[in-house]
Amino acid sequence: TLLAQIPKPEDTYGFQVGADYKLAKYDQMLAYYDKLVASSDRIQMIEIGKSVMGKSIKLFIISSSENMKSVEKWKAISTKLARARIKPDEASALAKTGKTIVWIDGGMHAREAAHAQMTSELAYNLVAEETDEMKKIRNNVVILLCPVINPDGVDIVADWYYQNLGTPFETTDPPILYQKYVGHDNNRDWFMNNMPETRAATTILYNEWYPQIVHNHHQTSPAWARIFLPPFRSPVNPKIHPGVTTGVNLVGTAMANYFAMKKMPGVISGAMFSMWWNGGMRTAPYYHNQIGILTEVAHRTPTPRFYDPDSIPKSLRGTPTNATEIFYPYPWKGGESHFRDAVEYMMTASMGILDLAADRRESLLYNMYDMGKDAVEKKEEGTVFAYVIPKNQWDGGEARNLVNILLQGGVEMHQATKKFKVGDKEYPAGSIIAYGGQAFRPFLEDLMEKQSYPNQYQYPGGPPMPPYDLAGWTLPMQMGIDVIRTTESFKAKTQELKNLSAEEGKIVGTHNYGYLLSNKENNSYLAFNTLQQSGAEISRLSASAQFDKDVYGPGSFLIKSSAGVDEKVVQIAKNLGLNFQGLDEDPEVSNKSVKKIKVGIYKSWMANMDEGWTRWMLLEHNFDLDTLHDVDIREKDLSGYSALIIPSQRPSRILNGHREGSMPAHLTGGLALEGTLKLKQYVEQGGTLITLDAASDYAIEQFGLPVQNITANTNSRQFFIPGSLVRAKVDVENSLAYGMQSEIAASFSQSRAFKVIIKSQKGEGGLEKTAAPPIPKVKTIVRYAEKDILMSGWAMGQDKYLKNKGAMMDVTLGDGHVILFGFKPQFRGQPRASYKLLFNAILSGGTED
């Protein structure tokens, strides 16, 4: 029989999927995938990309044998309907003949171990099972099953689990990020697409297959529940078509009913997660007229548990557990819990979706078209006609990145082939146009416009209810790109873009002496590092220099010519689109030489996503970087580092790390007193220490710096800015801000604001006639704005706590400097306009006084 000829996962793994104390590793999974695909014509497997560590990311395409003969046909139908450039009659005919496309993935959060294991058995069932329900699904649905999005994490977690199996640390998390750079934030990257795993999936979702439903598996559910599924809680982003919101509710409710009829209790909805934020695997689909489904299933490790039935809580996150709650009508009563239970709940969740997808095939296909058509034809007052990205930008490389981010997300983009006008304003050829009239208008508008998060409170008069993840993320603000929003129609000669490459840069004039390179672009620091590591002698201008019409501001790079350097300059100009000014003789402009840059980044054994993002961003710009653990800080000679960076992390975690007995002994403890004194000594002897956001509190407290974080100890009723963009002013005359624009959008998430501490001359209420107190050696490089502080998102108390306060401070300590950031200048690889603040801080440690 068919069942007999198709191999089961346990035939390869040696154990049932979800068995206690067992995890399959990725090479075992790949071996099984090959066997499964070879056994049936109901499944194909393709590689859609590589992980950050080079492992193959696979995608199964599963349907009936007959449907599999016409895979390209079903893809083409889905594409036409999603893009909504056809007439309703044609769309209706295509919906009648097409197949529902459903994406299901095995998750990306590797510490949530069940979903990557489960997909092997789900794939087997979809291919081999001969029930009427499964035949219906295969006949009406094309399933895109990505069994593992994060293969690196599968092995990191499995290795850690087996290493600690039978010890008290069996169910702990690895002491490193389970995605090399971003860990848990691999589910926060779905509009930026910085990571290769994200890009691989995004290409399928928004550029090739356009599934009507996207199911993203996660763990865990609220304690004592078995699974969370939609409907979600408020708010919903108004950019999302109401057909998507109600579609999510429809699918979620159908899933809950599916569980109830399977006699599987513990299904909870309406808690925790909302539909506001854009950047998640299940939220980005909303802005593409797709139904995104998140499920969170209990029991994330292979180690069994027991829940005492006599200890059932009266409520779960405010939801009663006595079967009187509409979103928790069938409570779980406790008892034994096993890893296999998670596998069963996950497979049932996906089956509930597929059952509905088969039954509502035609309406799901047509509805996606109809929502896209609404976006294409939207004509309400104030509707954007187009966004224009002028050719000439402060940072041309980041403008190019913005265009490619939008293209990666499926947005239709055009480049002007001739100059054109919008009203009385003329724009040159090469400018980019994103017309609003397109199916993915919600995605385009959401990324280009500011967010205004609604005020929500936990109860009347109570504290604010935090948003799920971010409240504001507007990309032109974060990236420092000039974008013109126009509701006025215009005509332009254009060509459609699929990718925007760098125009080859120019090398102007001869270069017997060397070159000048402006430092306005982030890529100029990549060029600096590449050239310096090739042996180039480089200094930075201390004053402006002008050649013809081009002005090179302070901080621009003066590069001396040599045979090897000249070759590199040609390569960089070609690949990065940077322009170099050739110099035949010494320009005799004031400059300071930069010694070989070497950076050390602190990495706690408490895996820290901000550390990973910082490491990624610096390596992307080719900084020579060492990772320093606690013992390295305590024992290593630090004097060779131009700068040390402590990424954002709570001071207690930096100081203490894992508590004794909570992890294997060699992974416990933090920097402690010894490491802290070593860092202070490094600074006092001339070093540069850079602290990001929460880590700045550590430096202030431990070094006794004359700076106060005035947001410390505030409660959320007084001051609350959750994941938003705030306006900040930059002292561009200071060397730490060379190449910066004078105003930036700082990424602020319950972050910090500083003021300098000066000894008070007041006593008992009066002013004492004493000598003036000394002025601390502190410079404010960036300060929050005086007015209109909130740019995008949600803020309470910003005028009291941020107005004119320090956002980035340079504190002299001995012969060195502590540079305090009150915000994250590199947050998730998004705020590109503030990158140079960190780059300059690093270079300052290697620049002659």
ROLUM-296292 format. One record per residue (C-alpha): x, y, z. Coordinates in steps of 0.2 Angstrom, whole numbers, padded with zeros to 4 digits, always signed. Example, Ala and Ser with C-alpha at 12.3 -4.5 7.8 and 13.67 -1.06 7.14 Angstrom:
REM residues 2
+0062-0022+0039
+0068-0005+0036
//
This chain:
REM residues 849
+0000+0000+0000
+0005+0018-0001
+0007+0019+0018
+0019+0005+0018
+0030+0012+0004
+0032+0029+0012
+0045+0030+0026
+0040+0036+0043
+0051+0049+0053
+0055+0036+0066
+0062+0024+0053
+0076+0037+0051
+0077+0045+0069
+0076+0029+0079
+0062+0036+0090
+0044+0043+0088
+0044+0062+0085
+0040+0070+0101
+0047+0055+0112
+0053+0060+0129
+0071+0065+0131
+0073+0064+0112
+0078+0077+0099
+0082+0074+0080
+0096+0085+0074
+0096+0093+0057
+0107+0081+0048
+0094+0067+0053
+0080+0078+0047
+0088+0081+0030
+0091+0062+0028
+0073+0059+0031
+0067+0073+0020
+0077+0065+0005
+0069+0048+0009
+0051+0055+0010
+0053+0065-0006
+0060+0050-0015
+0045+0039-0010
+0030+0049-0017
+0025+0061-0032
+0014+0071-0019
+0029+0080-0013
+0043+0091-0020
+0058+0098-0011
+0067+0114-0015
+0081+0124-0007
+0075+0142-0004
+0091+0148+0004
+0105+0146+0016
+0106+0149+0035
+0118+0162+0042
+0129+0147+0046
+0127+0140+0029
+0115+0126+0031
+0102+0122+0018
+0084+0129+0021
+0071+0117+0013
+0053+0120+0007
+0041+0106+0004
+0028+0108-0009
+0014+0096-0006
-0003+0092-0014
-0012+0078-0024
-0002+0069-0037
-0013+0077-0051
-0010+0095-0043
+0009+0092-0042
+0009+0091-0061
+0003+0109-0062
+0013+0117-0048
+0018+0132-0059
+0000+0135-0064
-0006+0136-0046
+0008+0148-0042
+0004+0159-0057
-0015+0160-0052
-0010+0165-0034
+0002+0178-0041
-0011+0186-0052
-0024+0186-0039
-0012+0193-0026
-0006+0207-0037
-0024+0212-0042
-0020+0219-0059
-0034+0209-0068
-0053+0212-0070
-0065+0204-0058
-0072+0192-0071
-0055+0185-0074
-0051+0184-0055
-0068+0175-0052
-0063+0162-0065
-0046+0160-0058
-0053+0158-0040
-0064+0144-0046
-0050+0134-0054
-0035+0139-0042
-0029+0130-0027
-0028+0138-0009
-0010+0141-0005
-0006+0138+0013
+0012+0141+0021
+0016+0131+0036
+0033+0132+0045
+0042+0124+0059
+0045+0140+0068
+0062+0149+0070
+0064+0150+0089
+0074+0135+0092
+0072+0134+0111
+0054+0131+0107
+0060+0114+0101
+0044+0105+0096
+0039+0113+0080
+0055+0109+0071
+0053+0091+0076
+0034+0090+0072
+0035+0095+0054
+0043+0079+0049
+0028+0069+0055
+0016+0083+0048
+0024+0081+0031
+0023+0062+0032
+0004+0063+0036
+0001+0075+0022
+0009+0064+0010
+0004+0047+0016
-0013+0048+0025
-0028+0041+0015
-0043+0048+0025
-0057+0058+0016
-0052+0073+0025
-0034+0072+0019
-0039+0068+0001
-0050+0084+0001
-0035+0094+0008
-0023+0088-0006
-0036+0090-0019
-0040+0108-0015
-0024+0115-0007
-0005+0117-0011
+0004+0116+0005
+0021+0125+0006
+0029+0117+0022
+0045+0125+0027
+0050+0111+0040
+0064+0122+0048
+0068+0140+0046
+0082+0141+0058
+0092+0125+0055
+0107+0132+0065
+0096+0134+0080
+0090+0116+0079
+0107+0109+0082
+0113+0122+0095
+0098+0118+0106
+0099+0099+0103
+0118+0099+0107
+0115+0109+0123
+0100+0098+0128
+0110+0081+0126
+0125+0089+0134
+0115+0093+0150
+0103+0078+0149
+0102+0070+0166
+0109+0085+0175
+0099+0099+0184
+0102+0110+0169
+0093+0099+0157
+0079+0111+0153
+0090+0127+0153
+0093+0137+0137
+0110+0138+0128
+0122+0151+0134
+0123+0158+0116
+0110+0165+0104
+0101+0151+0094
+0103+0161+0078
+0121+0167+0077
+0117+0186+0077
+0099+0189+0083
+0092+0174+0093
+0074+0177+0097
+0074+0192+0086
+0074+0182+0070
+0055+0184+0072
+0058+0203+0073
+0066+0205+0056
+0051+0203+0044
+0051+0220+0035
+0070+0223+0036
+0075+0206+0030
+0093+0208+0037
+0095+0190+0040
+0097+0177+0026
+0083+0165+0034
+0071+0179+0034
+0075+0184+0016
+0073+0166+0010
+0055+0165+0017
+0050+0182+0012
+0055+0178-0006
+0042+0164-0006
+0029+0173+0003
+0028+0190-0006
+0037+0188-0022
+0034+0170-0028
+0019+0160-0021
+0008+0173-0011
+0000+0161+0000
-0018+0165+0006
-0014+0159+0024
+0003+0159+0033
+0004+0148+0049
+0019+0151+0060
+0022+0139+0074
+0028+0144+0091
+0029+0140+0109
+0024+0142+0123
+0006+0145+0128
+0001+0154+0144
+0004+0143+0159
-0009+0129+0161
-0016+0132+0144
-0011+0120+0130
-0012+0132+0115
-0014+0150+0111
-0022+0154+0094
-0032+0169+0087
-0042+0179+0088
-0029+0192+0095
-0032+0206+0107
-0033+0224+0101
-0027+0236+0094
-0027+0232+0076
-0017+0243+0064
-0029+0253+0053
-0018+0250+0038
-0023+0232+0038
-0038+0228+0027
-0053+0223+0038
-0055+0207+0027
-0038+0202+0034
-0043+0205+0052
-0060+0196+0051
-0051+0182+0041
-0039+0179+0055
-0054+0179+0067
-0063+0166+0056
-0048+0155+0054
-0044+0156+0073
-0062+0152+0078
-0062+0137+0065
-0046+0130+0073
-0053+0132+0091
-0069+0122+0085
-0058+0109+0077
-0049+0106+0093
-0065+0105+0103
-0072+0092+0092
-0056+0082+0093
-0059+0083+0112
-0042+0092+0115
-0044+0105+0129
-0034+0120+0134
-0037+0131+0119
-0036+0150+0124
-0038+0166+0113
-0039+0184+0115
-0023+0186+0125
-0006+0194+0124
-0004+0196+0105
-0011+0210+0095
-0012+0215+0076
-0003+0232+0077
+0016+0229+0074
+0022+0224+0056
+0039+0215+0059
+0034+0197+0064
+0033+0182+0053
+0014+0181+0056
+0011+0200+0056
+0020+0206+0040
+0007+0195+0030
-0007+0206+0036
+0000+0220+0026
+0000+0209+0010
-0018+0204+0012
-0014+0187+0019
-0021+0179+0034
-0007+0177+0047
-0009+0164+0060
+0002+0162+0076
+0000+0147+0087
+0009+0145+0104
+0009+0128+0111
+0014+0122+0128
+0028+0110+0133
+0044+0116+0123
+0057+0103+0129
+0058+0084+0128
+0058+0083+0147
+0041+0077+0155
+0031+0088+0167
+0017+0086+0179
+0004+0099+0183
-0005+0095+0199
-0024+0096+0195
-0027+0103+0213
-0017+0118+0209
-0026+0124+0193
-0025+0144+0194
-0042+0153+0195
-0037+0163+0180
-0024+0163+0166
-0018+0181+0162
-0035+0187+0168
-0045+0174+0159
-0056+0163+0171
-0052+0144+0171
-0069+0138+0176
-0076+0137+0158
-0086+0153+0159
-0074+0163+0147
-0079+0163+0129
-0061+0163+0123
-0056+0148+0135
-0072+0138+0136
-0063+0121+0137
-0050+0122+0151
-0036+0109+0153
-0037+0101+0170
-0018+0097+0172
-0009+0080+0175
+0005+0073+0165
+0012+0083+0150
+0024+0077+0137
+0034+0083+0122
+0023+0072+0111
+0008+0082+0117
+0015+0098+0109
+0018+0088+0093
+0000+0083+0093
-0007+0100+0096
+0004+0108+0083
-0002+0095+0070
-0020+0097+0075
-0018+0116+0073
-0011+0115+0056
-0025+0102+0051
-0038+0114+0057
-0031+0127+0045
-0030+0115+0031
-0047+0109+0033
-0054+0126+0032
-0043+0131+0017
-0049+0116+0007
-0068+0120+0011
-0066+0139+0008
-0054+0138-0007
-0063+0149-0019
-0068+0163-0007
-0050+0163+0001
-0043+0165-0017
-0055+0178-0022
-0054+0188-0006
-0036+0190-0008
-0039+0198-0025
-0053+0209-0019
-0042+0216-0005
-0028+0219-0017
-0040+0227-0029
-0046+0239-0015
-0028+0244-0012
-0025+0247-0030
-0041+0257-0033
-0041+0267-0016
-0047+0285-0019
-0052+0292-0002
-0047+0310+0001
-0029+0311+0006
-0024+0295-0001
-0006+0294-0006
-0003+0294-0025
+0016+0290-0023
+0031+0291-0013
+0046+0299-0022
+0064+0295-0016
+0074+0309-0024
+0091+0303-0032
+0102+0314-0021
+0102+0309-0003
+0113+0312+0012
+0117+0293+0012
+0114+0286-0005
+0118+0269+0001
+0105+0268+0014
+0092+0276+0001
+0097+0261-0010
+0094+0249+0005
+0077+0257+0008
+0072+0253-0010
+0078+0235-0009
+0069+0233+0008
+0053+0238+0000
+0056+0227-0016
+0061+0212-0005
+0044+0214+0004
+0035+0213-0013
+0032+0232-0016
+0031+0238-0034
+0045+0251-0037
+0049+0261-0052
+0065+0272-0057
+0063+0288-0067
+0072+0287-0083
+0070+0306-0086
+0067+0321-0075
+0049+0324-0070
+0039+0336-0059
+0027+0334-0045
+0018+0351-0044
+0032+0364-0046
+0046+0353-0039
+0057+0344-0052
+0066+0328-0048
+0080+0321-0058
+0081+0304-0068
+0086+0290-0056
+0074+0295-0043
+0063+0281-0036
+0044+0281-0036
+0033+0269-0026
+0015+0272-0033
+0002+0270-0019
-0010+0261-0031
-0004+0243-0029
-0010+0228-0020
+0003+0229-0006
-0001+0247-0002
-0004+0243+0016
+0014+0237+0018
+0021+0252+0008
+0011+0265+0018
+0015+0257+0035
+0033+0257+0032
+0034+0275+0025
+0022+0284+0037
+0022+0287+0055
+0013+0276+0067
+0001+0284+0080
-0002+0270+0093
-0019+0272+0102
-0019+0275+0121
-0023+0259+0130
-0023+0256+0149
-0024+0240+0159
-0039+0247+0167
-0047+0264+0169
-0035+0276+0178
-0022+0262+0178
-0005+0260+0170
-0003+0259+0151
-0005+0242+0142
+0012+0239+0133
+0010+0235+0115
+0016+0219+0108
+0033+0223+0103
+0035+0240+0095
+0023+0255+0093
+0032+0264+0079
+0045+0260+0066
+0044+0272+0051
+0058+0268+0040
+0063+0284+0031
+0064+0292+0049
+0075+0278+0055
+0086+0278+0040
+0088+0296+0037
+0080+0296+0020
+0071+0311+0012
+0055+0304+0005
+0041+0315-0003
+0024+0309+0000
+0012+0316-0013
-0007+0315-0015
-0006+0324-0031
-0005+0314-0047
+0009+0316-0059
+0017+0308-0074
+0034+0301-0076
+0044+0290-0088
+0050+0275-0078
+0056+0257-0078
+0050+0244-0066
+0064+0239-0053
+0067+0221-0047
+0083+0226-0038
+0092+0242-0036
+0111+0240-0038
+0124+0253-0034
+0129+0265-0048
+0148+0263-0050
+0157+0277-0040
+0169+0289-0048
+0187+0293-0044
+0189+0311-0049
+0206+0317-0055
+0223+0309-0052
+0229+0302-0036
+0248+0303-0034
+0246+0308-0016
+0230+0300-0011
+0211+0302-0010
+0197+0310+0000
+0181+0301+0004
+0166+0309+0012
+0160+0300+0028
+0141+0305+0025
+0137+0287+0020
+0138+0272+0032
+0147+0263+0018
+0161+0275+0019
+0166+0266+0036
+0165+0250+0027
+0177+0257+0015
+0188+0264+0029
+0190+0247+0037
+0193+0238+0021
+0207+0250+0016
+0215+0251+0033
+0215+0232+0035
+0224+0232+0018
+0238+0243+0024
+0232+0260+0020
+0237+0275+0030
+0221+0285+0034
+0218+0301+0043
+0202+0311+0046
+0199+0329+0042
+0197+0341+0056
+0190+0355+0045
+0180+0355+0029
+0189+0355+0012
+0182+0359-0005
+0186+0353-0022
+0176+0361-0036
+0158+0360-0030
+0161+0346-0018
+0163+0349+0000
+0171+0336+0012
+0166+0339+0029
+0175+0336+0045
+0178+0317+0048
+0180+0314+0030
+0194+0301+0026
+0211+0306+0019
+0218+0290+0011
+0237+0290+0006
+0240+0281-0011
+0250+0265-0013
+0249+0251-0026
+0238+0239-0016
+0227+0254-0009
+0224+0260-0027
+0217+0243-0032
+0206+0243-0017
+0199+0260-0020
+0194+0255-0038
+0185+0240-0031
+0176+0249-0017
+0170+0263-0029
+0163+0250-0041
+0155+0239-0028
+0149+0252-0015
+0145+0266-0027
+0156+0278-0017
+0165+0293-0025
+0183+0297-0021
+0192+0313-0025
+0209+0310-0031
+0223+0321-0024
+0240+0325-0033
+0247+0333-0017
+0245+0335+0001
+0229+0345+0003
+0236+0354+0018
+0220+0352+0028
+0220+0350+0046
+0218+0331+0050
+0221+0318+0063
+0228+0301+0059
+0219+0285+0064
+0228+0270+0071
+0223+0252+0067
+0206+0250+0074
+0203+0235+0084
+0186+0233+0094
+0181+0222+0108
+0163+0218+0112
+0157+0211+0128
+0147+0195+0127
+0139+0189+0143
+0135+0170+0145
+0117+0177+0147
+0113+0176+0128
+0110+0194+0123
+0101+0199+0107
+0108+0217+0108
+0125+0210+0108
+0121+0199+0093
+0114+0214+0083
+0129+0225+0087
+0141+0211+0082
+0132+0209+0066
+0131+0227+0062
+0150+0230+0065
+0155+0214+0055
+0143+0220+0041
+0155+0236+0040
+0171+0225+0042
+0176+0231+0059
+0190+0220+0066
+0181+0213+0081
+0185+0202+0096
+0171+0194+0107
+0176+0196+0125
+0168+0185+0139
+0169+0189+0157
+0186+0180+0160
+0193+0189+0145
+0189+0206+0152
+0196+0200+0169
+0212+0192+0163
+0216+0199+0146
+0227+0214+0142
+0214+0226+0135
+0226+0240+0130
+0227+0235+0112
+0208+0239+0109
+0203+0255+0101
+0187+0254+0110
+0177+0241+0120
+0158+0240+0118
+0145+0234+0131
+0129+0231+0122
+0112+0235+0131
+0110+0223+0146
+0104+0226+0163
+0118+0231+0175
+0114+0216+0187
+0116+0204+0172
+0133+0212+0167
+0139+0211+0185
+0132+0195+0191
+0128+0184+0176
+0119+0168+0179
+0117+0164+0198
+0127+0150+0205
+0117+0134+0203
+0107+0140+0189
+0119+0134+0175
+0134+0124+0174
+0148+0132+0185
+0159+0138+0171
+0145+0148+0164
+0139+0157+0181
+0144+0174+0187
+0147+0190+0177
+0160+0204+0176
+0160+0206+0195
+0171+0218+0204
+0187+0212+0196
+0180+0214+0179
+0173+0231+0183
+0189+0237+0190
+0198+0231+0175
+0186+0241+0163
+0188+0257+0174
+0207+0255+0173
+0207+0252+0154
+0197+0269+0152
+0208+0279+0165
+0223+0273+0155
+0217+0281+0139
+0204+0268+0133
+0187+0271+0126
+0172+0262+0133
+0155+0263+0124
+0139+0258+0133
+0123+0256+0124
+0106+0260+0133
+0104+0249+0148
+0122+0246+0150
+0125+0264+0152
+0117+0263+0169
+0131+0250+0173
+0145+0262+0169
+0136+0277+0178
+0134+0267+0194
+0150+0257+0195
+0162+0271+0189
+0153+0285+0199
+0151+0295+0183
+0144+0313+0186
+0129+0309+0175
+0111+0304+0181
+0099+0294+0171
+0083+0304+0175
+0071+0290+0168
+0077+0278+0182
+0064+0273+0195
+0050+0281+0185
+0034+0271+0184
+0024+0269+0168
+0011+0281+0174
+0024+0295+0174
+0034+0290+0159
+0031+0277+0146
+0039+0276+0128
+0038+0258+0122
+0047+0254+0106
+0045+0271+0097
+0055+0284+0088
+0059+0301+0096
+0067+0316+0089
+0085+0320+0094
+0096+0334+0090
+0115+0331+0085
+0130+0342+0089
+0137+0339+0072
+0153+0350+0076
+0158+0337+0088
+0170+0323+0081
+0159+0310+0088
+0145+0316+0076
+0155+0319+0061
+0145+0314+0045
+0129+0315+0054
+0113+0324+0050
+0108+0337+0063
+0092+0328+0068
+0089+0309+0069
+0075+0298+0075
+0082+0289+0090
+0075+0271+0093
+0068+0272+0111
+0061+0258+0121
+0059+0262+0139
+0077+0269+0136
+0087+0283+0145
+0090+0301+0146
+0104+0310+0155
+0109+0325+0164
+0126+0331+0171
+0127+0331+0190
+0135+0347+0196
+0137+0350+0215
+0123+0360+0222
+0126+0376+0231
+0110+0376+0240
+0109+0372+0259
+0094+0372+0270
+0084+0380+0256
+0096+0394+0253
+0110+0398+0241
+0127+0396+0249
+0140+0409+0245
+0154+0396+0241
+0166+0395+0226
+0158+0389+0210
+0158+0370+0210
+0169+0361+0196
+0161+0358+0180
+0162+0339+0176
+0171+0334+0160
+0155+0329+0151
+0150+0333+0133
+0132+0331+0126
+0134+0324+0109
+0115+0321+0106
+0101+0328+0115
+0082+0324+0114
+0072+0338+0106
+0064+0353+0114
+0047+0350+0106
+0038+0338+0095
+0048+0324+0103
+0038+0309+0098
+0040+0306+0079
+0032+0289+0078
+0023+0277+0090
+0017+0281+0108
+0024+0292+0122
+0018+0298+0139
+0028+0310+0149
+0041+0314+0136
+0041+0333+0138
+0045+0331+0157
+0058+0317+0156
+0066+0319+0138
+0065+0338+0133
+0083+0344+0130
+0090+0330+0140
+0106+0321+0135
+0104+0306+0123
+0123+0303+0120
+0136+0309+0132
+0155+0309+0131
+0162+0307+0149
+0181+0310+0152
+0187+0297+0165
+0206+0299+0168
+0215+0299+0151
+0200+0290+0143
+0182+0291+0139
+0166+0283+0143
+0153+0286+0129
+0135+0283+0135
+0121+0280+0123
+0104+0282+0131
+0096+0273+0116
+0101+0259+0104
+0109+0267+0089
+0109+0250+0080
+0092+0243+0086
+0088+0227+0075
+0098+0234+0061
+0084+0247+0058
+0090+0265+0063
+0103+0267+0050
+0104+0286+0052
+0112+0284+0069
+0125+0270+0065
+0138+0283+0062
+0137+0289+0080
+0143+0271+0085
+0156+0271+0071
+0163+0288+0076
+0164+0283+0094
+0174+0267+0090
+0186+0277+0078
+0188+0290+0092
+0198+0277+0102
+0211+0276+0088
+0212+0294+0083
+0226+0305+0088
+0222+0319+0100
//
